[in-house]
Amino acid sequence: MPRLIQDASAPTHHRSGEGVRPSGPTIICFSHLRWDFVTQRPQHLMRRFARDHRVFFFEEPIGCDHPLPYLEYHPFPADGIVALRPRLPHWWNEAEREAGLRGLLAMLVEISCAGEPVLWFYTPMMFAFAGEVEAAAVVYDCMDELSGFRFADPRLTEMEAALMRRADLVFTGGWSLFDAKRTLHDNIHPFPSAVDAKHFGRARRANGAAPGDQAGLSGPIFGFYGVIDERLDLDLLRELASLRPDWSFVMLGPIAKIDPAELPRGPNLHWLGPKSYGELPHYLAGWDVALMPFAINEATRFISPTKTPEYLAGGRPVVSTAINDVIRHYGALEGVAIAGDPPAFAAACERALSLGRAGPWLGQADALLAAISWDRTQADMARLLTEAVLAARLASTRAANDEADGASAALAPYLARVAQSAEAEDEVGPGRCPGAVAAAAMLTAGSST
């Protein structure tokens, strides 16, 4: 255990091979998702934050037979992060679990953080044990309305309210969530799902053999990838497969919170299981149309699916049910069709199939995708985070009737990099933070005001 702690607290060696100690404060990211489960918003963002910050990804606890709590350290060198998996005695009650997690977090901060860390939350439930930690800033990235999900903890709404009161900065995973929560915080910003267009663009250029479990499927292929849970409309999928027996339907992803026996079965329905992020373009290359057959329920009311821009970046037209953020962002595109009941969905699939893999629809989609990326989203978030950290530092120094020189010196290297990044941008667009650039210039110039 001491050796693991020592290794985990060493300077992060990033993918660039520079081996440079990160210049920004350590980020402890609290998530209800495992780092290596499915690549989603947290993975896209924290990989990028790890270029300038040491990042610990604090996951949900796992029960064990050991009488004392401990942390498992799982380094992911290619991503530049360390995942932390707390292990707690399985017989502990809720109060004991929270006390144990509080102690493990305090140990992590004491041993592995040179200064106050940034606390970044994807689940409000972890605020119960992390809320007392002194932080450079507290960030709540609300990617989903978790209270609408199956098996949601009844305390979730209460804990989110407490987190909102403490947070210095709040992000939402889409405009629907922003509209629902915009009055709950005075520093809240919408950041809908983005895309790594280069990664998924490989699907357009792929000309090799199809993956073994997708090879040889008959008819046009309609595909979906993602977590298979209560957000999918299984009845719609069942009827669609029945209406078009000459089409093949490929479903990729892990099954969560539903009984596999509930999945519709048929000769043209192919449940191929989870695939890695790196494999997805290879499968997407073999599809004719990409599907988003989401149920319309509380779990999907506020979602902003990352797969919408990913499918388009892969050069595939999309057919979706009436998800609000999909309609808002992509509904005007010829390559995105919105449909409801099975006959309408099948007809929309027919029209999407007729578009082919090239044509004006693809250029229209590419023009929209050119304005969104995970790199740009993370850069915009980083500027907002810089402002939040700076505001917190200045507030604390003023409250202590002290000068801000200490805060300036501590933040100067990181702010200088932020300023350089901002100067490289052609323009300041939605979500950007010119105030962070001005603050960086002020501090790096040596001002203490």
Protein Blocks (a to p, Z undefined) as FASTA:
>chain_A
ZZmmmmmmpccddfkonopacfbdcdddddfbdfklcgcfklmmmmmmmmmpccdddddd
dddfbfbdcddddddfknopacddddddfkbcfklmmmmmmmmmmmmmmmmmmbdcdddd
fbfklmmmmmmpccfbdcdddfbcfklpghiafklmmmmmmmmmmpmbdcdfbfklmmmm
mmmpcbdcdddddddfklmmmmmmgcbdcdfklgoiacjddddeddddfkbcfklmmmmm
mmmmmbccddedddehiafklpccdfkbccebjadfklmmmmmmmpmbdcdddcddfklm
mgccfklmmmmmnopacdddddfklmmmmmmpmklccdfbfklmmmmmmmmmmnojgdjk
lmmmmmmmmmgcfklmmmmmmmmmmmmmmmmmmmmmmmnopafklmmmmmmmmmmmmmmm
mmmpmbdcehiafklmmmmmmmmnopaZZ
